[in-house]
């Protein structure tokens, strides 16, 4: 098995010093911010593209899919410190292509009161074309995406953190309307003699609604859906763009042990009148189990000392 490091992320953010609410006082939440959370996970994530042309009969749809998608890894979280190590071993069925194929993903979120800011960075090398029963490798094709979204969570009783991490748990069912503004920049380079890199800019505004349905003290289902629209710019050509987001989570939680499965998709589709069209999809499936424990006394002391010095 070829051992490949996909990402090591370590970050500290001034926004992390603020909670969405005082969760220790809110009966709708339970906070685990004072615990160290360790977990192992399986992740299938990729940024794929669909090229469609209306000037042919019948229409032609070509899917560009990354060679490397599946990962296994380990996460360690304490307060505003989050460290994740992931690997994309060749034996996983979704990982194709040679050893030069790459998939680097980094995602994080920051909170300040009712505001949530997400950040995404995706760098991929090595794709294959999928069209009906035909496939062909594009080993030198590379894409880089950077961007994120800014959201406002209206309902104080709704825990968005329950959907995206395990440092908080919704104890009573609740939902919230969440409008979101998104911006993404994507560079696509086929790395062939007869092509040149392309730059894509996306701006969208999307209303969405999320709900955490608490089935019991230990089990909940979280769901969210959003539909929006905006503008798409490809090398100076501007067109209308539509966005559709879907979020699902099934989670089991105890104070120490937890497990969950999530599905998240972000899809951008150009107006049907644009030819050719380049539709964009980010899909993530994650399975994880983990354990929470009290931080060692020395770790807590060091963290508190650094926290005081940098003024969080």
Number of C-alpha atoms within 10 A of each C-alpha: 8 10 9 14 16 20 16 15 16 13 10 12 13 13 17 17 15 15 16 19 17 12 19 12 10 13 11 17 22 20 20 21 17 14 19 18 25 20 19 18 18 19 20 18 24 23 24 18 20 17 15 20 18 15 10 8 7 8 9 13 17 17 19 23 19 30 25 29 23 25 24 19 18 18 18 18 20 21 16 16 15 16 15 18 17 23 19 26 19 19 11 14 10 16 20 19 18 12 11 11 19 23 26 20 19 15 12 14 18 20 21 16 14 15 15 20 18 15 16 15 17 19 18 23 22 25 26 18 18 16 13 9 5 8 13 11 17 20 18 14 20 21 21 17 20 15 17 18 18 18 20 17 22 14 14 15 20 24 28 24 19 21 25 15 13 23 19 18 29 27 24 19 19 18 21 20 17 22 17 19 17 19 17 18 16 20 16 16 17 19 14 11 6 6 9 10 14 13 15 18 18 21 19 21 21 20 15 19 15 23 20 26 18 18 12 12 13 15 19 24 19 23 20 20 18 20 16 19 18 19 17 23 16 15 11 10 9 14 15 18 20 21 22 17 19 17 18 20 21 18 23 17 19 13 14 13 15 20 19 21 18 20 17 18 17 16 18 22 19 22 16 14 11 15 13 15 17 20 18 18 17 16 17 17 17 18 18 19 18 19 19 22 14 13 14 10 9 9 11 14 12 10 15 12 12 12 12 9 9 8 9 13
